[in-house]
Amino acid sequence: MIKYYEEDNVAVIILNRPEKRNALNRDMVIALKERLDEIESNNSIGSLIFSGEGKSFCSGVDLEYLNELLNFSTVENEKDSTELAELYLKIYKFPKPTIAAVNGAAIAGGCGLASVCDFIFADSTNAKFGYSEIKIGFVPAIVSIFLIKRLGEGNAKQMLLSGEIIDGKRACEIGLVNYLSNDTLNDSLEFAKKLKENSAYSFYLTKKMLSTISNLSVDDAVKYCINLNTISRNSEDFKNGLFNFIINKRSTK
């Protein structure tokens, strides 16, 4: 269902259903949530990378599973939707850097999985992105929340309403993708290792800030950031970082 390994304090999750283009089903969603809980509580892990086995990153929800949904009751559909939403939200709020190494197609729910990560590396040749839900009479409701946050309403509307599949270059142009790569997993690992130079505590607070202030008025956002600024100035990471910065500045004079 999923492969997992660690390399230099970086956790790597590989979606492992290549025969199904790494499509999501209930068992995979549960397995991912459980693994995320383990990684979050492991203080030795600094970053997390998602990628896909084979030629696809993730093709969305499994077709066989979609067929089962036809017989679901309203209560069952709500429970199933909640579990998927919890997975996306867990990744979106994850306290450590998350990176999607998109090696191939990331479609529908798979594109949503990439979108909730902090950074996206896309294969220069093989990566594809799109939300095809509208073509089968479905509404890309849960994923739309995070896509709008990432792209803004205009570009999100273009992707969600057209059902168009775009390549990595176009995804990079509209801000969905951060980096194009010829070796997404290796480049993601190198990037994750560089992130270790940054303060983990500062990363956590900054990520939380970005998520919070977008839902506040300007006045409330300023008040929130004043409090956050005060908290960060009292942290050991800031005191040590500032001390080292001053020492380095003095030594270069």
VEXDREN-2710 file (C-alpha; in Angstrom, 1 decimal):
% VEXDREN-2710
k/r/px/py/pz
1/MET/0.0/0.0/0.0
2/ILE/2.8/2.4/1.0
3/LYS/6.5/2.1/1.3
4/TYR/8.4/4.0/4.0
5/TYR/12.0/4.7/4.7
6/GLU/14.2/7.4/6.4
7/GLU/17.3/9.0/4.9
8/ASP/19.4/11.6/6.8
9/ASN/16.5/12.5/9.1
10/VAL/14.1/12.8/6.2
11/ALA/11.0/10.6/6.1
12/VAL/10.0/9.3/2.7
13/ILE/6.5/7.9/1.9
14/ILE/6.1/6.2/-1.5
15/LEU/2.5/5.5/-2.6
16/ASN/2.8/1.9/-3.7
17/ARG/0.0/0.8/-5.9
18/PRO/1.7/1.2/-9.3
19/GLU/-0.8/-1.2/-11.0
20/LYS/-3.5/1.3/-10.0
21/ARG/-1.4/4.3/-10.7
22/ASN/-1.1/4.8/-6.9
23/ALA/-4.8/5.6/-6.7
24/LEU/-6.2/6.4/-3.2
25/ASN/-8.6/4.1/-1.4
26/ARG/-9.8/3.9/2.1
27/ASP/-7.0/1.5/3.3
28/MET/-4.3/3.8/1.8
29/VAL/-5.9/6.9/3.4
30/ILE/-5.9/5.2/6.8
31/ALA/-2.3/3.9/6.3
32/LEU/-1.1/7.4/5.4
33/LYS/-2.8/9.0/8.5
34/GLU/-1.3/6.4/10.8
35/ARG/2.2/6.9/9.3
36/LEU/1.8/10.7/9.6
37/ASP/1.0/10.4/13.3
38/GLU/4.2/8.3/13.8
39/ILE/6.4/10.8/11.9
40/GLU/4.9/13.8/13.7
41/SER/5.8/12.3/17.1
42/ASN/9.4/11.3/16.0
43/ASN/11.6/14.2/16.9
44/SER/14.5/12.8/14.9
45/ILE/12.6/13.4/11.6
46/GLY/13.0/16.9/10.2
47/SER/11.1/16.7/6.9
48/LEU/8.6/14.5/5.0
49/ILE/8.6/13.6/1.3
50/PHE/5.7/12.0/-0.7
51/SER/6.3/10.3/-4.0
52/GLY/4.8/7.5/-6.2
53/GLU/6.0/4.1/-7.2
54/GLY/6.2/3.6/-11.0
55/LYS/5.1/6.1/-13.6
56/SER/2.4/8.0/-11.6
57/PHE/2.4/10.1/-8.5
58/CYS/-1.3/9.5/-7.7
59/SER/-4.2/9.3/-10.1
60/GLY/-6.9/10.2/-7.5
61/VAL/-9.4/7.9/-6.0
62/ASP/-9.4/4.2/-7.1
63/LEU/-12.0/3.5/-9.8
64/GLU/-13.2/0.3/-8.0
65/TYR/-13.6/2.3/-4.9
66/LEU/-15.6/5.0/-6.8
67/ASN/-17.9/2.2/-8.0
68/GLU/-18.5/1.2/-4.4
69/LEU/-19.6/4.7/-3.5
70/LEU/-22.7/4.2/-5.7
71/ASN/-24.1/2.0/-3.0
72/PHE/-23.0/4.2/0.0
73/SER/-25.6/5.7/2.2
74/THR/-25.5/9.5/3.0
75/VAL/-23.9/8.7/6.4
76/GLU/-21.3/6.4/4.8
77/ASN/-20.5/9.1/2.2
78/GLU/-20.1/11.7/4.9
79/LYS/-17.8/9.4/6.9
80/ASP/-15.7/8.6/3.8
81/SER/-15.4/12.3/2.8
82/THR/-14.4/13.2/6.4
83/GLU/-11.5/10.7/6.4
84/LEU/-10.1/12.1/3.2
85/ALA/-10.5/15.6/4.4
86/GLU/-8.7/14.7/7.6
87/LEU/-5.8/13.4/5.6
88/TYR/-5.4/16.6/3.6
89/LEU/-5.8/18.7/6.6
90/LYS/-3.2/16.7/8.5
91/ILE/-0.7/17.2/5.8
92/TYR/-1.6/20.9/5.3
93/LYS/-1.1/21.6/9.0
94/PHE/1.9/19.2/9.5
95/PRO/4.4/20.9/11.8
96/LYS/7.4/19.7/9.7
97/PRO/8.2/20.6/6.0
98/THR/6.3/18.5/3.5
99/ILE/7.5/18.0/0.0
100/ALA/5.6/16.4/-3.0
101/ALA/8.1/14.7/-5.4
102/VAL/5.7/14.5/-8.3
103/ASN/7.2/11.9/-10.6
104/GLY/4.2/11.5/-12.9
105/ALA/0.5/12.2/-13.1
106/ALA/-1.1/13.8/-10.1
107/ILE/-4.8/13.9/-11.0
108/ALA/-7.9/14.8/-9.0
109/GLY/-7.3/13.7/-5.4
110/GLY/-3.7/13.0/-6.3
111/CYS/-3.3/16.7/-7.3
112/GLY/-5.0/17.6/-4.0
113/LEU/-2.4/15.5/-2.2
114/ALA/0.4/17.4/-3.8
115/SER/-1.3/20.7/-3.3
116/VAL/-1.5/20.4/0.5
117/CYS/2.3/19.9/0.7
118/ASP/4.5/22.9/1.4
119/PHE/6.7/22.4/-1.6
120/ILE/6.2/20.6/-5.0
121/PHE/9.0/19.3/-7.2
122/ALA/7.6/18.2/-10.6
123/ASP/9.3/16.0/-13.1
124/SER/10.2/18.2/-16.1
125/THR/8.9/15.6/-18.6
126/ASN/6.4/13.3/-16.9
127/ALA/4.5/15.3/-14.3
128/LYS/0.9/16.1/-15.1
129/PHE/-1.6/18.0/-12.9
130/GLY/-5.4/18.4/-13.1
131/TYR/-8.8/18.0/-11.5
132/SER/-10.9/15.8/-13.7
133/GLU/-13.9/15.5/-11.3
134/ILE/-16.1/17.9/-13.3
135/LYS/-15.9/15.5/-16.2
136/ILE/-17.8/12.7/-14.3
137/GLY/-20.3/14.9/-12.5
138/PHE/-18.4/15.1/-9.3
139/VAL/-17.5/18.2/-7.3
140/PRO/-13.8/18.7/-6.3
141/ALA/-15.0/20.2/-3.0
142/ILE/-12.4/19.2/-0.4
143/VAL/-9.4/19.8/-2.6
144/SER/-10.7/23.2/-3.8
145/ILE/-10.1/24.7/-0.3
146/PHE/-6.4/24.1/-0.5
147/LEU/-6.0/24.8/-4.2
148/ILE/-7.6/28.3/-3.7
149/LYS/-5.2/29.0/-0.9
150/ARG/-2.2/27.9/-3.0
151/LEU/-3.2/29.6/-6.4
152/GLY/-5.8/32.2/-5.6
153/GLU/-9.4/32.0/-7.0
154/GLY/-8.6/32.8/-10.6
155/ASN/-6.1/30.0/-11.4
156/ALA/-8.0/27.6/-9.1
157/LYS/-11.2/28.3/-11.1
158/GLN/-9.4/27.7/-14.3
159/MET/-8.2/24.2/-13.1
160/LEU/-11.4/23.2/-11.3
161/LEU/-13.9/24.3/-14.0
162/SER/-12.0/23.2/-17.1
163/GLY/-10.9/19.8/-16.0
164/GLU/-7.8/20.6/-18.0
165/ILE/-4.6/18.5/-17.5
166/ILE/-1.5/20.7/-17.5
167/ASP/2.2/19.8/-17.6
168/GLY/4.9/20.7/-15.0
169/LYS/6.0/23.8/-16.8
170/ARG/2.5/25.3/-16.9
171/ALA/2.0/24.2/-13.2
172/CYS/5.2/26.1/-12.3
173/GLU/4.1/29.2/-14.3
174/ILE/0.8/29.5/-12.3
175/GLY/2.4/28.8/-8.9
176/LEU/1.2/25.3/-8.3
177/VAL/4.7/23.8/-8.6
178/ASN/7.8/25.3/-6.9
179/TYR/10.6/23.5/-8.8
180/LEU/11.0/21.5/-12.0
181/SER/13.3/18.6/-11.8
182/ASN/14.9/15.7/-13.8
183/ASP/15.1/13.6/-10.6
184/THR/12.3/14.7/-8.3
185/LEU/13.0/12.3/-5.4
186/ASN/16.7/13.0/-5.2
187/ASP/16.2/16.8/-5.6
188/SER/13.5/16.7/-2.9
189/LEU/15.9/14.9/-0.6
190/GLU/18.7/17.4/-1.2
191/PHE/16.2/20.3/-0.6
192/ALA/15.0/18.7/2.6
193/LYS/18.5/18.4/3.9
194/LYS/19.1/22.1/3.3
195/LEU/15.9/22.9/5.3
196/LYS/17.6/21.3/8.3
197/GLU/19.7/24.5/8.5
198/ASN/16.6/26.5/9.4
199/SER/14.9/26.6/12.8
200/ALA/12.3/23.9/13.1
201/TYR/10.4/26.0/15.7
202/SER/10.4/29.0/13.4
203/PHE/9.2/26.9/10.6
204/TYR/6.3/25.6/12.7
205/LEU/5.3/29.1/13.8
206/THR/5.6/30.6/10.4
207/LYS/3.5/27.9/8.7
208/LYS/0.9/28.2/11.4
209/MET/0.9/32.0/10.9
210/LEU/0.4/31.7/7.2
211/SER/-2.6/29.4/7.7
212/THR/-4.2/31.6/10.4
213/ILE/-3.8/35.2/9.1
214/SER/-5.5/34.4/5.8
215/ASN/-8.8/33.9/7.7
216/LEU/-8.4/37.1/9.8
217/SER/-9.2/40.8/9.2
218/VAL/-6.2/43.0/8.8
219/ASP/-6.6/44.4/12.4
220/ASP/-6.9/40.9/13.9
221/ALA/-4.0/39.6/11.8
222/VAL/-1.8/42.4/13.1
223/LYS/-2.7/41.6/16.7
224/TYR/-2.0/37.9/16.1
225/CYS/1.4/38.7/14.5
226/ILE/2.4/41.0/17.4
227/ASN/1.7/38.1/19.8
228/LEU/3.6/35.7/17.6
229/ASN/6.5/38.1/17.3
230/THR/6.7/38.3/21.0
231/ILE/6.6/34.5/21.5
232/SER/9.3/33.9/18.9
233/ARG/11.6/36.5/20.5
234/ASN/11.5/34.5/23.7
235/SER/12.4/31.2/22.1
236/GLU/15.7/29.5/22.5
237/ASP/16.0/29.1/18.7
238/PHE/15.8/32.9/18.3
239/LYS/18.3/33.7/21.1
240/ASN/20.8/31.1/19.8
241/GLY/20.3/32.1/16.2
242/LEU/20.7/35.8/17.0
243/PHE/23.8/35.2/19.1
244/ASN/25.4/33.2/16.3
245/PHE/24.4/35.8/13.7
246/ILE/26.1/38.6/15.7
247/ILE/29.2/36.5/16.3
248/ASN/29.5/35.7/12.6
249/LYS/29.0/39.4/11.7
250/ARG/31.7/40.5/14.0
251/SER/34.1/37.8/12.8
252/THR/33.7/39.1/9.2
253/LYS/34.6/42.7/10.0
END
